Amino acid sequence: MYFDLIERIKQDTKNRDSFKKLFTEKEIPSKTTLLREGEISGNIYFIIKGCLRLWYNDDGKDVTFQFFFENKPVASIESFLYKKPSRFSLESIEPSKLVLLSRAGFEILGNQYPDLKEGFHKIMLSRLENYSNLFLSRIKDNPRKRYEELVKAHPEIIQRIPQHYIASYLGITPISLSRIRNKK
C-alpha cells in the first residue's frame, strides 16, 4: 500500500519534487534502536532491505512483539498517531535500508492523497489481527504448537531471526526453543 503511494508520488510530476523532500533514506547497522520505549514516535519507517523488530521491556525481560521485513511500513502506531509515549522499542535485527517519513510529512501527504490514511488504517487493523492471534496463541497453544505455526506461517522468521528473539516472540526461553527444534 505505502510503496504504491511512493510510486504514485514519483508519477505525480506536479508535486513530485516537493513531496520527494518529505522522505529520507537511511542505512543502519543491526541492533540500531530507532525508537525507545517512552519516546514519542515521530516517523514511519519503510523497509527497503533488512528486518526490524518491535519489543518491550517486561521488568528487564526482552519481549519481542512483532517482526517486520522488506516492503513493510513500521511505526509505534499509537505513539505516532496520538503523540503518546511509545510502549515499545523498535530496533534493527539486520543491517537495514529504510525510508523515513515524519509525522508532518505524513500529514502533508495525507492531505494530498486521502487514501494514505485509509491505507494506514488497514495496516492498523492488520497489526491488531496479528496481536490478537499472538495473544490467543499464548493462551490456547503450547510452545511446540506456537513454534510449528510460526514455521508454517512465516518461514522467513526462522531463516533470518536469531533464536533468542524467536524464543522471546514465542514466550519461551531459548533453551526451550532449542529443545523444541531438536525434537523435530
C-alpha positions as CSV (number, residue, x, y, z in Angstrom):
1,M,0.0,0.0,0.0
2,Y,2.6,2.5,1.0
3,F,5.1,1.5,-1.7
4,D,2.3,2.0,-4.2
5,L,1.9,5.5,-2.8
6,I,5.6,6.2,-3.2
7,E,5.3,5.1,-6.8
8,R,2.3,7.4,-7.3
9,I,4.3,10.3,-5.9
10,K,7.1,9.5,-8.3
11,Q,4.5,9.7,-11.1
12,D,3.0,13.0,-9.9
13,T,5.1,15.4,-11.9
14,K,3.4,18.4,-10.4
15,N,4.2,17.6,-6.8
16,R,7.0,15.1,-7.1
17,D,9.9,17.3,-6.2
18,S,8.3,18.9,-3.2
19,F,7.0,15.5,-1.9
20,K,10.3,13.8,-2.5
21,K,11.8,16.0,0.1
22,L,9.5,14.5,2.7
23,F,11.3,11.2,2.5
24,T,14.7,10.5,4.0
25,E,16.7,7.4,3.1
26,K,18.8,5.9,5.8
27,E,21.1,2.8,6.1
28,I,21.6,1.4,9.6
29,P,23.6,-1.4,11.1
30,S,22.0,-4.3,13.1
31,K,21.0,-3.5,16.7
32,T,20.2,0.1,15.9
33,T,17.4,1.5,18.1
34,L,15.1,3.6,16.1
35,L,12.6,4.3,18.9
36,R,12.9,3.7,22.6
37,E,10.0,2.8,24.9
38,G,8.7,6.0,26.4
39,E,9.7,8.2,23.4
40,I,7.1,9.7,21.1
41,S,7.3,8.2,17.6
42,G,7.9,10.9,15.0
43,N,8.5,8.7,12.0
44,I,7.1,5.9,9.9
45,Y,9.9,3.6,8.5
46,F,9.5,1.8,5.2
47,I,11.8,-1.2,5.0
48,I,13.6,-1.4,1.7
49,K,16.1,-4.0,2.9
50,G,16.5,-5.7,6.3
51,C,14.5,-6.6,9.3
52,L,13.2,-4.7,12.3
53,R,11.5,-5.8,15.5
54,L,9.1,-4.2,17.9
55,W,9.6,-5.2,21.5
56,Y,9.0,-4.1,25.1
57,N,10.8,-4.4,28.4
58,D,8.9,-6.5,30.9
59,D,10.8,-5.8,34.1
60,G,14.2,-6.4,32.4
61,K,12.9,-9.2,30.2
62,D,13.0,-8.5,26.5
63,V,9.7,-9.5,24.9
64,T,9.5,-9.4,21.1
65,F,6.1,-8.4,19.8
66,Q,6.5,-8.4,16.0
67,F,9.0,-8.7,13.2
68,F,8.9,-6.6,10.0
69,F,10.7,-7.3,6.7
70,E,11.1,-5.7,3.3
71,N,8.2,-3.7,1.8
72,K,6.5,-3.1,5.2
73,P,5.9,0.2,6.9
74,V,6.7,0.2,10.6
75,A,5.9,2.7,13.4
76,S,4.7,2.5,17.0
77,I,1.3,3.3,15.6
78,E,-0.4,4.6,18.7
79,S,2.5,6.8,19.6
80,F,2.8,8.1,16.0
81,L,-0.9,8.9,15.7
82,Y,-1.7,10.2,19.1
83,K,1.7,11.7,20.1
84,K,1.8,9.4,23.2
85,P,4.9,7.8,24.7
86,S,5.6,4.5,22.9
87,R,5.0,1.4,24.9
88,F,7.5,-0.4,22.6
89,S,11.0,-0.1,21.3
90,L,11.9,-0.5,17.6
91,E,15.3,-1.8,16.5
92,S,17.0,-3.4,13.6
93,I,17.9,-7.0,13.6
94,E,19.9,-6.9,10.3
95,P,21.7,-4.1,8.6
96,S,18.8,-2.3,7.0
97,K,18.0,0.3,4.4
98,L,15.0,2.4,5.4
99,V,13.0,5.3,4.1
100,L,11.6,7.6,6.8
101,L,8.5,9.8,6.7
102,S,7.9,12.2,9.5
103,R,4.6,12.9,11.1
104,A,4.5,16.3,9.5
105,G,5.3,14.7,6.1
106,F,2.6,12.1,6.7
107,E,0.0,14.9,7.3
108,I,1.1,16.7,4.2
109,L,0.8,13.6,2.1
110,G,-2.5,12.6,3.8
111,N,-4.0,15.9,2.6
112,Q,-2.9,15.3,-0.9
113,Y,-3.5,11.6,-1.0
114,P,-6.5,10.7,1.2
115,D,-6.1,7.0,0.6
116,L,-2.8,7.2,2.5
117,K,-4.7,7.5,5.8
118,E,-7.1,4.7,4.7
119,G,-4.1,2.5,4.0
120,F,-2.7,3.4,7.4
121,H,-5.9,2.3,9.0
122,K,-5.8,-1.0,7.1
123,I,-2.3,-1.6,8.4
124,M,-3.5,-0.8,11.9
125,L,-6.3,-3.4,11.5
126,S,-3.8,-5.9,10.2
127,R,-1.5,-5.3,13.2
128,L,-4.5,-5.7,15.6
129,E,-5.3,-9.0,14.0
130,N,-1.6,-10.1,14.4
131,Y,-1.7,-9.1,18.1
132,S,-5.0,-10.9,18.7
133,N,-3.6,-14.0,17.1
134,L,-0.4,-13.8,19.2
135,F,-2.5,-13.3,22.4
136,L,-4.8,-16.2,21.6
137,S,-1.9,-18.4,20.7
138,R,-0.2,-17.8,24.0
139,I,-3.4,-18.8,25.8
140,K,-4.5,-21.8,23.9
141,D,-1.3,-23.3,22.3
142,N,1.6,-25.0,23.9
143,P,5.1,-23.8,22.9
144,R,5.6,-26.6,20.4
145,K,2.4,-25.7,18.6
146,R,3.3,-22.0,18.6
147,Y,6.6,-22.8,17.0
148,E,5.1,-25.1,14.4
149,E,2.5,-22.5,13.5
150,L,5.3,-19.8,13.2
151,V,7.4,-22.1,10.9
152,K,4.3,-22.8,8.8
153,A,3.1,-19.2,8.5
154,H,6.4,-17.3,8.5
155,P,9.4,-19.4,7.4
156,E,11.4,-16.2,6.8
157,I,11.4,-15.6,10.5
158,I,13.0,-19.0,11.2
159,Q,15.6,-18.3,8.5
160,R,16.5,-14.7,9.3
161,I,15.9,-14.1,13.0
162,P,18.3,-15.1,15.8
163,Q,16.9,-17.9,18.0
164,H,16.7,-15.8,21.2
165,Y,14.4,-13.3,19.5
166,I,12.2,-16.1,18.2
167,A,12.0,-17.6,21.7
168,S,11.1,-14.1,23.1
169,Y,8.4,-13.8,20.5
170,L,7.0,-17.3,21.3
171,G,7.1,-16.5,25.1
172,I,9.6,-19.2,25.9
173,T,13.3,-19.4,26.8
174,P,16.0,-20.0,24.1
175,I,16.7,-23.4,25.8
176,S,13.1,-24.4,25.4
177,L,13.1,-23.4,21.8
178,S,16.3,-25.4,21.2
179,R,14.7,-28.5,22.7
180,I,11.6,-28.0,20.5
181,R,13.7,-27.6,17.4
182,N,15.9,-30.6,18.2
183,K,12.8,-32.9,18.7
184,K,11.7,-32.3,15.1
